[in-house]
Structures are given as structure tokens and as C-alpha cells.
Amino acid sequence: MLLGIDVGNTNTVIGALDGLEVIHLWRVTTQVRTTDEFGLTLSTLLQHNGVSTEDIEGVAVCCVVPSVLYAIEKAVRRYLDCEVLVVGKGIRTGMKVRTDNPREVGADRVVNAVAAFERHGGPLVVVDFGTATTFDCVSDKGDYVGGAIAPGYQISADALFRRTAKLPRVELEQPEQTIGTNTVASIQSGLFWGYVGLVDKLALRCKAELGGDVRTIATGGLARVIGSACEEIDFIDEFLTQAGLRLLWDLNRSR
């Protein structure tokens, strides 16, 4: 069994994978922890779900928050006594990154692109609904060619609340109609349908520039809530990053 750890700006998603199948999935807040704190978190999650540490063959990590990576690597070695693969410089991905500066492309974006191309072929666009919403474009040859980055849904909602005196925080919810008849409904409509419009328009433009029969895959924490309302989203795969970590683990384990 492999553990896939996807460290995002807001949440860290930990998956236990048997092959490409996600058996367990846990989500914890991303924050600076000591080695022992993260190790105990891992041990508790595994124990609570009846997973023995002896069953863990290794851990694959993609991380966009460098300040927490050292503790995670050390905790894995100390508490699980197994090998760690960190997605980054020097590992094999099987995908050429054809951007101006390949080193600045986030590890999670490459992981998603690799998994999506393996599952769906190209050309394709991966829309990842995280703290930021990212659009990652892969050519028909399987090259990562770039993408777009937009403020995430929650960032937009928080900014609206903080920068206005009288508008309240609202729950993420798909309104039954666009025209709200009260303040809460109006905010929910503007946020939800405005964000759906953002995703559809960016995805449409990315598809046009890629050319050909382009598929669009949504992943991330809000993929099912928002992605299901988007006309340009073809598939929803909430476990895409975990699958990518598994694929990269298998590709690099011989090294």
C-alpha cells in the first residue's frame, strides 16, 4: 500500500492507495508541525482505519508549501520507516514541461497532468479547484504546455466578506435561481454562478488554443460542487492527484 500526500496551501490530503484505487482519504489543515506532531497525525489516521504501518510500502509527496516539507519527510522515515518520493527536480515524470521556466510549475500541477494524460489521453485541460483554481494544459503528444491560475472560490468569497461592511459570510451552495430575493441568496448566486462562468470561459479558451478534441477534467476539493455545474467540464476525478502520485512512484521506484 502506498501513501500519497498532497500538501496544498489550505489542506493536506493523505490517501492510502492499493494500486490506483484509493482505499482511504484524509484531509487535514496544512500548517507547520514538528516531526513528531505530523508523525503522530499519520499514525493516528492509519490506526483509526485499521491500516498497519507494516503495510505501507512507501510514501509519495507533492508539496507547494516548502516550510512543512522537512517535517513530513522526517516523520515518514521515523514513524513509518519507509522510503519517501518527493515530486520535484530530478524525478522522472514521463512528461516534457514546455514552459518558459519549468521549475516554477507547481509539483501538484505536474502530478495532475501526468495522471490525466494517462487516463484520458490528450489534448486535455485539468481544472484543479484548490486554494487557487489552476488550469493545466497538455498537448496531444503528452507535453505540459502551460495554463492559467485564478483566485480560488473560497478566496473570492473571503475577499467579498472582508472588504464590505454589511455583507455576511455565506455557505457554498448552488442557488435554485440566479436572481436572489435576499442578500444571502444574491451573494450565493453571484459567487457560484460567477465562478462557474469563470471556469467555463477559461476552459473554453484553453480548449480553443490547444485545438483538436480536448477533454476537460476537474479535480480538487470543490470539483464535484462547482464542476458539475460547468458546461465545459467533461469528467470529474476527485482522486486524480492521488493517482498521479501512484504513477510517479511506480515510474521512479527502480531508481
KABEL-V251140 format. One record per backbone hydrogen bond with DSSP energy under -0.5 kcal/mol. NH is the residue of the N-H (numbers start at 1). CO is the residue of the C=O. If there is no record, write none. Layout:
NH	CO
NH	CO
This chain:
2	17
3	58
4	2
4	15
5	3
5	60
6	4
6	13
7	5
7	62
8	6
8	11
12	28
13	6
13	11
14	12
14	26
15	4
16	24
17	2
17	15
18	21
19	17
21	18
23	16
23	21
24	16
26	14
28	12
30	10
31	29
33	31
38	34
39	35
40	36
41	37
42	38
43	39
44	40
45	41
46	42
47	43
48	44
49	45
50	47
51	46
52	50
55	52
56	53
57	1
57	55
58	1
59	83
60	3
61	85
62	5
64	7
68	65
69	65
69	66
70	66
72	68
73	69
74	70
75	71
76	72
77	73
78	74
79	75
80	75
80	76
81	76
82	76
83	57
85	59
86	84
87	61
87	85
91	88
98	96
98	144
99	97
102	99
104	101
105	102
109	106
110	106
111	107
112	108
113	109
114	110
115	111
116	112
117	113
118	114
119	115
120	116
121	117
123	138
124	138
125	215
126	136
127	125
127	217
128	126
128	134
129	127
129	219
130	128
130	132
133	150
134	128
134	132
135	148
136	126
136	134
137	146
138	124
139	143
142	139
144	96
145	137
145	143
146	137
148	135
150	133
152	131
156	152
157	153
158	154
159	155
160	156
161	157
162	158
163	159
164	161
173	171
175	173
180	178
186	182
187	183
188	184
189	185
190	186
191	187
192	188
193	189
194	189
194	190
195	191
196	192
197	193
198	194
199	195
200	196
201	197
202	198
203	199
204	200
205	201
206	202
207	203
208	204
209	205
210	206
211	207
214	212
215	123
217	125
218	235
219	127
221	129
222	129
223	220
226	222
227	222
227	223
228	224
229	226
230	227
233	230
234	216
234	232
235	216
237	218
237	235
240	237
243	239
244	240
245	241
246	242
247	243
248	244
249	245
250	246
251	247
252	248
253	249
255	252
